[in-house]
């Protein structure tokens, strides 16, 4: 029982790092750059719900922008699982973070077999709180 509680608390703290809004800076799906296809480049994570960017492209207008998400920890790695009908974001993706000291922002790197994106955390006090991400920094 105590082990389950520790696992829940640690996943919950990791989830709190991701909660909020992120501006997508780069995105590739199956190796193709999708950045220029965004109508809006923001992702919102709130508790277990997420709002995803609307992507307009030659396939048509992808309007399925809502979903659910959760964090899974496997050893030292963390993954975000997004459940949505939006094929670009659906699935299990590895997550890590980078500190950009020059611009004083946190970057989230999300990658899986088909998806790669980098996003910048919005409304974040970098000087005061950047240490919160130390445990989950990307490995060079």
N, C-alpha and C positions, 0 to 999 in steps of 0.2 A: 504494500500500500504506500509506503514512504517513497519507494522508487518511482511509482506512478506519479505521485505528487511532485517530486523533483523534476521529472520529465515534463510534466504539464507547466510548471513554473518556468523552466528554461525555454520551452517553445513559446510560451506566452511573452516572455521578455524579448525574444527574437522577433515575434510578430509585432511588438510595439515599435521596433526599429523601422519596420516596413510601413506601418500605418502612416497615412497622410497622403500628400500628393507628390508625384514625381513627373518631371518633364523629360520626355524621351528625346535623347540627343542623337542616337544612332539606333537603327533597327534593320536586321536582315532576317529574312525568312527563306529557308532553303537556299541561302547564299545570295538572294536578290535583295537589293536595297529597297526598303519600303518607306524611307523617311519622307520622300516627296509626295507620298500618297495620303498622308495624314490630313484630315480636316481639322483636327485638334490633336496636339501631341502630349496630352496629359493622361496619366493613370492615377486613379484614386483608390487607395486601399483603406477600408474602414471595417474594423472588427473582422467579419468573415466575408464581406461583400467587396466587390471591386467594380470600378467603372473603367472600361478600356477605351483606347483611342478608336475613333471611327476611321476606317481605312477605305478610301475611294480608289478604285483601280479598274482595270479593263475587265475584271471578273464581274463588276457591278459594285454597287454601294453596299458594303458590309455594315449592317445596322445592328448587329448583335454585339452590343458593347458592354453588357453586364455579365457578371459572373460571381463565383464564390472562390475563395482562396484559403489555403492553410499552409503552415510551415511544417516540414518534416526534417528532423535531424537524423543523419546517418553518420555516426562517428563524429569527425570534426567538420563535416560538410553539412550545409543547410540547403534545402530545396523548397521551392514554392510550387504548390500544386494549384493550378487554376482550372476550375470547372466552368466551362462556357461553351456556347455554340460557335464562338468565334475561333475558327480553325488556327489562326495565327498565334493565339495566346494559350490555347487549351493544352494541358499536359503538365508534366513534371519537369521543372527547370532548376538547374543549379544556380545558387545565388552567392555572390560575394560583394564586398564593398571596397571602394578606393577613397582615399582622402586627397582632395585637391587643395593643397595649402595656398597656392597662388590665388585661386578664386574663392577660397574658404567655403567649399561645398563638399557634400558627400555624394559619391557616385555609386549607383547600384549596377552591377553587371549581372545579367541574367542570360543563361545559355543552356541549350539542350541540342538534341540532334538537328532540329529544324529551325530553332529560334535563337537569335542573339540580339540583345539590346542593352544599351547603356542609358541610364536615366539619372537626373540630378534631383536630389531631395529638395522640396520647396519648404519655405518658412522654417528653417533650421538654424539654430544658433551654433555655428561651427566652433567658435572659440571656446564656448562653455561645454559643449556636449560631444565633440568628435570622438572622445575616448570611448563612448558607448559602443562604437563599431570595431574596436580593436580586435576583439575575439574572432571577427568574421571578415577580416581583410583578405583580399585576393592574394594568392601566392604567385610570386613572380615566376 
